[in-house]
């Protein structure tokens, strides 16, 4: 635990120095601070769970949760991008790439010299990812990819993208294959940046494929295994979004607790009133419950145990809790909570994504229900 505490303090200090002064500037302008991620790479935060032999930090999921948590307490947008880079693109190559592929791409990603994107969602296939329209057709030693991906983190600024394509009949479980695409490939481009409610400093846009010719050496795993790979990556990715949710919840709660001790009404601090005190009690309890669920899933992931149910529970509970906590934080701040001069309105806006990204709450319940009904 000492190691985790030291790493958490390092992440906290970095966020306070390099992120906090720019939070609202980046939010208002929807600035994706590419240079910051190069610095995060130098800190070892862009290849957290990548082994040292591939240029990573060689840390575990407990440390990973702590880093995403601490950064997200300051700015959830940056926490989201760190999580997406580590757990989706980078981890997919680490989990399913061959030795040559790992040595080619992981050092770039782990150092932060390259930023990663991961493409599964499409305009007409969100939760129903088996119905995607992006196709890869074999042509000699290459594959030709056509289609588009939607709501992709780092679609514009990303240098390396892992993309799921359909190589079989629509609607089947063995119809997908994953490929690594690099910025600059002819026909590979990005679309417009989404103008979002929250997480505005984390870039979200389309990926577009117009007869993109990709060598077979860029294929991750066997043909038809892409969907299974994606589901395994999302199991770990749910720990990421749960950690992001935890950071938001803690950030909102700490701000509300501090304010409740300073703000006086009717001659006493408002945290002395039972209505406010009970809200704070609920917030503190839900944060502890979230943290326990998250670290249970992280421990199971580290032990290479199947943690589909536990990951879904952590993501479902922590994401819904962070929305409730951010909402209550705004309520405790009252009129000031609605103002951009105070931190909780941003936590409130940012929180909602957590119940949607990497599997909606409804999908998490579907996964949990399926697992407990086996």
Protein Blocks (a to p, Z undefined) as FASTA:
>chain_A
ZZmmmmmmmmmmmmmmmmmmmmmmmmmnopacfklmmmmmmnopammmgcfklopnoiaf
klmmmmmmmmmmmmmmlmmmmmmmmmmmmmmmmmmmcfklmmmmmmmmmnomaccdddfb
dfklcklmmlcfbdcddehjbccdedddehiehklmpmbdcddddfbdehiaklcccddd
dehiahiacddddddfblmlbccdddddehiacdfklpgcjehilmmmmmmmmmmmmmmm
mmmmmmmmmmmmmmmmmmmmmpcgehiafklpmklmmmmmmmmmmmmmmmmmmmmmmmmm
mnopafklmmmmmmmmmmmmmmmmmmmmmmmnmmmlmpckbmklmmmmmmmmmmmggpif
klmmmmmmmmmmZZ
